[in-house]
Amino acid sequence: VYDSAIINLTEKQLIDRIAERVAELKEEYSDVYLIRMDENMHRESAKNNKLKLHQFGSGHDEVNLAGFQPDFILYLQNRDSFIQIFIEPKGRNLEEEQWKEDLLIYINEHEAEIIFEDETEDVKIKGVKFYTMNDGRETIRQIGEIALGRRFKGLSFEKVF
């Protein structure tokens, strides 16, 4: 387990804001992990494509076959279930990469259509809007609503960079 990674300021802010809420998440979940995914780590291996999200279903404005690997997964487990929340911090290229956010939101709205390669029970896969500097898209609020069924109790101190 590492307690640091090579990250940019937006990713650092996301990590700090989630770290502030670990105690509250641990009230509901025995295991709380924020996993940093590094697409370069598996670039040459067979795992590369297995760790990517791909569009499914219909109703997309733009079709993108490449798939992508979100930068972070918030992994939550209690006795009854597992939740994996996919999180993608973004500083620039929001418009160019809007399809990624659309896919993350689509996952939530079409959970019944998700197909796993291996049989799974009691696993929920969720996505949130891009995390931007100072949480302009209220990603942390979304995470609280998914994980706890409500907003987090505490608010982060707004850091201006």
C-alpha positions in Angstrom: 0.0 0.0 0.0 1.4 3.4 -1.0 0.4 6.6 0.6 1.6 8.8 -2.2 1.7 8.8 -6.0 2.9 11.0 -8.9 -0.1 13.3 -9.4 -1.1 16.7 -10.6 -2.8 19.4 -8.4 -6.3 18.4 -9.4 -5.6 14.8 -8.5 -4.0 15.9 -5.2 -7.0 17.9 -4.3 -9.4 15.0 -5.1 -7.3 12.7 -2.9 -7.2 15.2 0.0 -11.0 15.7 -0.2 -11.7 11.9 -0.2 -9.2 11.4 2.7 -11.1 14.0 4.7 -14.2 11.7 4.4 -12.7 8.3 5.0 -13.8 8.3 8.7 -17.4 9.0 7.6 -17.2 6.3 4.9 -15.8 3.8 7.5 -19.0 4.3 9.5 -20.8 2.3 6.7 -17.9 0.3 5.1 -15.3 -1.9 6.7 -13.0 -1.4 3.7 -12.4 1.9 2.1 -9.7 2.2 -0.6 -8.9 4.9 -3.1 -7.0 3.1 -5.9 -4.9 5.1 -8.4 -5.1 3.4 -11.7 -2.2 4.0 -14.1 -2.9 3.1 -17.7 0.8 3.0 -18.5 1.3 0.3 -15.9 -0.4 -2.4 -18.0 0.1 -0.8 -21.5 1.9 -3.9 -22.9 0.0 -6.6 -21.0 -3.2 -8.5 -21.6 -4.7 -6.7 -18.6 -4.7 -3.4 -20.5 -8.0 -3.9 -22.2 -9.6 -5.7 -19.3 -9.2 -2.7 -17.0 -10.9 -0.3 -19.4 -14.5 0.9 -19.6 -16.2 0.6 -22.9 -19.4 2.1 -24.2 -22.4 -0.2 -24.2 -26.0 0.2 -25.0 -27.5 2.9 -27.3 -28.3 6.5 -26.9 -24.8 7.9 -27.1 -24.3 11.2 -29.0 -20.8 10.1 -30.0 -19.5 6.5 -30.4 -16.1 5.9 -29.0 -14.7 2.4 -29.3 -11.3 2.9 -27.7 -12.5 2.7 -24.1 -10.7 4.3 -21.2 -9.4 3.6 -17.7 -10.6 6.1 -15.1 -7.7 7.4 -13.0 -9.2 6.4 -9.6 -11.5 3.8 -8.2 -13.1 4.3 -4.8 -13.5 0.8 -3.5 -16.0 0.3 -0.7 -17.0 -3.0 1.0 -19.2 -4.0 3.8 -20.7 -7.3 4.8 -23.5 -7.1 2.2 -21.9 -5.5 -0.8 -19.1 -4.0 -2.8 -19.2 -0.6 -4.5 -16.7 0.6 -7.0 -17.0 4.3 -7.9 -15.0 5.3 -11.0 -13.6 8.8 -10.7 -11.8 10.8 -13.4 -10.1 14.1 -12.5 -9.8 16.6 -15.3 -8.0 19.9 -15.7 -8.2 20.5 -19.4 -9.7 18.8 -22.4 -13.1 18.7 -20.8 -15.0 19.1 -24.1 -12.7 16.8 -26.0 -13.1 14.0 -23.5 -16.8 14.6 -22.6 -17.6 11.1 -23.9 -15.7 9.7 -20.9 -17.9 11.6 -18.4 -21.0 10.6 -20.4 -20.0 6.9 -20.1 -19.4 7.3 -16.3 -22.9 8.7 -15.9 -24.4 6.2 -18.3 -23.2 3.4 -16.1 -25.4 4.7 -13.2 -28.5 5.0 -15.4 -28.1 1.5 -17.0 -26.8 -0.7 -14.2 -28.9 -3.6 -15.3 -27.2 -3.7 -18.7 -23.7 -4.1 -17.2 -22.1 -7.4 -18.1 -19.2 -8.8 -16.1 -16.8 -11.4 -17.5 -16.9 -13.3 -14.2 -20.0 -14.0 -12.2 -20.4 -11.4 -9.5 -22.9 -10.9 -6.7 -23.6 -7.8 -4.7 -21.2 -5.7 -6.7 -22.3 -2.2 -7.8 -20.3 -0.2 -10.4 -20.9 3.5 -10.4 -19.4 6.6 -12.1 -19.4 10.3 -11.2 -18.9 13.5 -13.2 -15.3 14.6 -13.8 -13.6 16.0 -10.7 -12.4 19.5 -11.5 -10.4 21.9 -9.4 -12.4 23.1 -6.4 -15.0 20.4 -7.2 -16.9 22.7 -9.6 -19.1 19.7 -10.7 -19.9 18.6 -7.2 -18.3 15.2 -7.6 -17.7 14.8 -3.9 -21.4 15.3 -3.3 -22.2 12.7 -5.9 -19.8 10.2 -4.2 -21.5 10.8 -0.8 -25.0 10.2 -2.4 -23.8 7.0 -4.0 -21.9 5.6 -1.0 -24.0 6.8 1.8 -27.3 7.7 0.2 -26.8 11.3 1.3 -24.3 14.1 1.2 -21.2 14.0 3.4 -21.6 15.7 6.7 -18.5 17.8 6.5 -17.4 20.3 3.8 -13.9 20.8 2.6 -12.2 24.1 3.0 -12.0 25.6 -0.4 -8.4 25.8 -1.5 -7.6 28.2 -4.3 -4.6 27.4 -6.4 
